[in-house]
Amino acid sequence: MKAGKDKANRRGAARLAAVQALYQMDIAGAGLNEILAQFESHWLGREVEGEQYLPAEAAFFRDIVKGFIDAQRRLDPLIDAALAAGWPLKRVEAIVRAVLRAGAFELDKRPDIPARVVVSEYVSVANAFVDREETGMVNAVLDALARRFREGEFASAPR
């Protein structure tokens, strides 16, 4: 049981790091290779500015960040469509945008992870950065994307 919990914690840390990396790329315009190198050498599993970062599953972190960048042209319009009318993705706070992007990638390309787990994990990540109202929006958008990408997982569940 401990091994499963450790893997979950390492994946959770990888998700958090991936959101932070996507945020930095969005805000600072950092390139993919630069951001991967920076996070893998300075952040994952280390103490930074007095904060101890959990060891992260580096391959999972890399998969999320690189995978989203590769799929961004297709995923951003889908996220945009799932947002409430009048709130295009570009108007959403940068950290929330990063959470939605990482979550959308996982829902689309990681069918080995149950959709409800993905949504729950990214709602938890969002909770570390934003208030309850925005966390609710993250939940609603990711749930809509989960139902789009993983319709079969929700076939028997009420909406």
N, C-alpha and C positions, 0 to 999 in steps of 0.2 A: 504493500500500500504506500509506503514512504516513497518509493521510486516514482510512482504515478503523481504524487503530490509535488515532488521535486521538479518533475518535468513540467507540470502545470505552472508552477511558480516561475520556472525559467522561461516558459512561453509567455506568461503574463509580463515578465520583465522585458522580453523581446518586443511585445506589443507596445508597451510604454515607450521604449527606446525608438521604435519605428515611428510612432506618432511624433515624438520630439524631433526626429530626423526630418520627417516630412514637413514639419512646422518650420524648421531652420531652412530647409530648401526653399520653401515658399516665401519666407520673410527676407532671408539674406541672399537668396539666389545662388546658394551653394550648389555645386555640381554633384552628381551621383557618386562618382568615385571618391571625391573629396569627403563627402559626408559619411560614406561607408567607412573609409579609413579613419576618420576622426572618431566616430562612435566606437568602432571596434578596438582602437588603440587607447582611447582616453575615457570612455564612459562605461561600457558594458562590464559590470561586475567590479567597479572601482569606486573609490570615494572621490567625489568632485564637489568642491566648495562646501565641505563639511557634510555632504549627503552621501550615504552609502548606497550605491546602486546594486541591486541584486544581480547575481550572475544571470546572464541572459543566454538563451539558445541563439548563438550568433548566426547559424544558417537560417533559422526561422526569421530573425530580424532582417537579414539580407533579402530573403525571399519576399517579405512584405514590401520593403522599400523599393527594391529593384522591380518587383512584379507590378507595383502600382504605377511606377514611372513608365514602364512598358505599356501599360493598359490605360494610362490617364486620358487619352483622347476619347476612348470609348466609355470609361467609367464616369468622368466628370459630368457629361450630359445626363447620365442616368441618375446620378446623385441630385443634380439640379432639378430633374423632373420629379423626384421624390420629396423635395422641399415644398413648403407651403407656397402658394402663389404669391408673387411679389417679393420673395426672398431668394434671389438667385444665389448660387454657391459663392460667387465673388463677394457678396455682401455679408456672408457668414464670417464670424470671427475666425482668424487664422488657425487657432488651436482646434476649434471645432471642425474646421475644414479638414485638418490633418487626421482627426479621429474618424470622420466620415470616409475619407479616402482609404485609410488603412482597413477599416471595417468592410468597405465595399469590395476591396481587392480580395480579402479573405472569403467573403461570402461567394464571390464569383469563381475564384480559382482554387479554393481549398475545401472541396467537398468531403475530405476526410475528417473535418471538424464540424460537428453539428451546428447548424445555423443559430439555434438558441444560445449555444455556448459563445459563439462569435459575438452576437448582439450583446449578451450579458457582459462579456469581457470588455468590449469597447465602451459600454455605458459606465463601467467601473473606471476605466481610464479617463473618460470625460469628467467623471465626478471629481477627480483629482485636480481639475483645472477650472471648471465652470460651475455655475449655480444649478439648482434643481430644474429650473425652467429649460435651460439649454440642454441639460442631461436628458430631459423628457423628449426634446426635439431629436436628439441623437438616437434615442430609443425608437421613436416613431419612424425616422428616415431609414435606419438600419433594418427595422422590422419590415418596412415596405420593400426594401431591396432584397431581403431574405426571402420574402414570399415570391418575388419576381425570379430570383436566381435559383431558388430551391423549392419550387412549388410542391414537389413530391413530399417534402418533409412536413408540409402543412396541410396536406390533402384531407386528413381526417380531423384536424384541429379547427375549432371555431375561430373566426377572425376576431 
